[in-house]
Amino acid sequence: MVQVIWMVALSLVTFTIGYIGYSRYLARFVELDEETETPAHKYEDGQEYVPAKKPVLLGHHYSSIAGGAPIVGPITAGVVWGWVPALLWIAIGNPILGSVHDFVSLSSSLRHEGKSIGYIIGEYVGTRGKDMLLWFAFLTIVLVVAVFALVVSIVFNAYPSAATASVLYIALAFVFGVYLYQLNLPFILGTVVFVAGVFASVWVGINFPLALFPAGADASYPAGTMVLFGGGSWIPGAASLGANTAAWVPVIMIYGALASALPVWMLLQPRDYLSSFLLYAGVGGALLAIIVGTLLGTSSEPLTIDLAAYKGFWGGEFGPLPLFPLLFVTIACGTISGFHSLVSSGTTAKQLNKETDARTIGYGGMLGEGLLATLSLATVAVASQTPAGGGIGLALPNFATGGGIILTSFGIPASFGAPFMALVLVSFLLTSTDTAVRLGRYMFEEIVETPETSVEKTVTNRYVNALIQIVPAYILVSSGSWADLWPLFGGANQLLAALALLTATVWLANWDESKQLISTGVPMVLMSAVTILALLYLAVVQNFAEKFLNPSWMADATIAAMASAVVQIAIALVLVGLALALVRIGYGNIREARSEGGAVAADGGEPSDD
């Protein structure tokens, strides 16, 4: 049997080469300068533009980008097509596609006042291109909020201890924010005390689990679980999700809305910094446990790969699901993710203390997510559980169960290790959820620009804007059609990555005619082609041909099922249309910039007349 340590070894080798060599080249290529004033200092307002120490900002950035997707995607792909194609896409694609994507998104935003990728592309191709990209990103955000809020709720239902610990560390973050930014007390001492508090909350959560409603007939909670309410059948979505899961969904979304409206120093920065220690301990500790358990044989079970290396192009028993192009949208986060461009050019660029920090936070942060994806694949290889349902239903038991087995290498009982890994997953997800709502607000504000009418002033209000995002997200989840969100989320996410790379390529082409466009242009073309093909497959084959042209499906389908399929087809085709239009506009701008030899200043100034 092949040992899982070889999975980790391959990723560590390619990631190390990428960071030491390629990221250093990219930092010189975009001319990062430690002395240049960043937007965080230039526009410091105590609300959105707030300079952050590099470890604090790295914690926020890593927590924001590393949500549930790098866990769900690799596990699903590994079970469907085998662990070899999944691992190769992560180990090779991350340093040359995803890390480049995150780094250039952050760097380009730095040179454009910390504005989003939509604003940047608008500087070069006009308002129409900007609005198209911003609307594309905003719709993607709604899908992100829906998917992540659902996954958090599923984890809270499966592991009530995670709910208790999450409430406690959010409270700790509020106090730490006041301690650090209002009282100006010692940073190191505060870190030691409050990080200890975070880990103490894990112990409290395991001993005092929390649930909103009783468990379903086919489930049970740990002994001593505090159940706040009875019944719950009246909650929207309870029939398909279960009362407790359905009840947590609006709670998580309301939390995300409120957290997104608070100043970043009050919750976002301190919470992400504190939770980063939990995340580093979970991801780094599990990776180290694989090494220790393999070399010393201290794990409760052999850390070998009990999963097929390759199940065939059509996905074995899960098919027909063609490896190309579906693998490349099934594993989005962990290799390359468009959502990261919104984080990099949204919250992170507004908090960067020095330009040179962008290399560690942008490129290095994405490599960190690649390690999480590798670990996720290792957990399913060890646990080798394949419960029905796929996607989220497949990921959660494997990540927690497999992670618990891996942590036994340190003598940690699996009964403690599994809930701990569930807490690690929740920490990623909560951060990504409220960061997504905040980013959605930025998108909407840039679409409206300067509000003049009463309607524009209302919709750009931070609380109203949050409602505009969470209401449709909640409807999507509570309708019971949440399983349909995942492929659309993956397709939209990867296509957004292609458009972010297009934005960076346009910026570089207009900045200096001597700048090479290969580092961003080739990944952009690759991701555009693969993702458009995947979305067309989802629309034409999986929804139209396999449903509407299938007599047996038509005979049993309800009106709601037909409507859902129609909506999926429409969304996929709209995404493809928007992407093709933006690529055409962007390509025209690049050709014009290079043929005329004109250049735009790196700070986003007007084209020169030379």
Helices and strands as residue ranges (DSSP letters): H 5-17, I 18-22, H 23-29, H 39-42, H 54-65, H 69-81, H 83-93, I 94-98, H 99-110, H 117-125, H 127-158, H 160-177, I 178-182, H 187-207, E 210-211, E 226-227, H 238-241, H 243-261, H 268-296, G 316-318, H 323-330, H 339-343, I 344-348, H 357-358, I 359-364, H 365-383, H 391-407, G 408-410, H 414-448, H 454-459, H 462-478, G 482-484, H 485-511, H 518-536, I 537-548, H 551-556, H 559-596
